[in-house]
Amino acid sequence: MLQQSYWSLSAVVIAAAGFGLGVVAGAVEFVVGGRAAADHLPGTSAWGVHVVLTVVVVAWLAAARRSPRPRPPMPLSADFVRRVRAAYRHPARAVAVTLLLLLSWYLLWRMGEQVVGGLDPGFTVNAWGGPGYVGALYCHYLDCMIMIAAALLVIDLLIPGRSTSRRASLETSEAG
């Protein structure tokens, strides 16, 4: 069972705010600014790329389960937030980490926007995975999650206190 202090309240609130504000923005766009209906253009769905990306992600997740290397960072954990704060003692790291965190927050906002905005057929007609809602949502979320994961992995390399083995990270989490 996870300890109560495992989660960082500030990180959870910031992430939820990004997603929630995106949902609100998508709803406003859906209600107020609905896009003009356009004809679907063949070749805009990019399903081939997303099938390959899905296979790569599934293979990466399967390999990560069996690897003795450390797992990707848990961005909503108190430990990750503590490590990010420590990065702000180094100006170059602080700039890079800030930009990557802002990118991740923006991607959460875009994921939220897609939830309601995607209900407008004009929003998804020529989107990757379109012209339907579910396909566009799948492709959009896949892209955003890959970019967020990549940003978090880079942040993990930039911030101090990175564990060198899964065993060390497990022992640390079990000891606390």
Sequence and secondary structure as in RCSB ss.txt:
>XXXX:A:sequence
MLQQSYWSLSAVVIAAAGFGLGVVAGAVEFVVGGRAAADHLPGTSAWGVHVVLTVVVVAWLAAARRSPRPRPPMP
LSADFVRRVRAAYRHPARAVAVTLLLLLSWYLLWRMGEQVVGGLDPGFTVNAWGGPGYVGALYCHYLDCMIMIAA
ALLVIDLLIPGRSTSRRASLETSEAG
>XXXX:A:secstr
   GGGB HHHHHHHHHHHHHHHHHHHHHHHTS        TT S HHHHHHHHHHHHHHHHHHHH SS     T
TBHHHHHHHHHHTTSHHHHHHHHHHHHHHHHHHHHHHHHHHHTTSHHHHTTSTT SSHHHHHHHHHHHHHHHHHH
HHHHHHHHSS   SSHHHHHHHHHH 
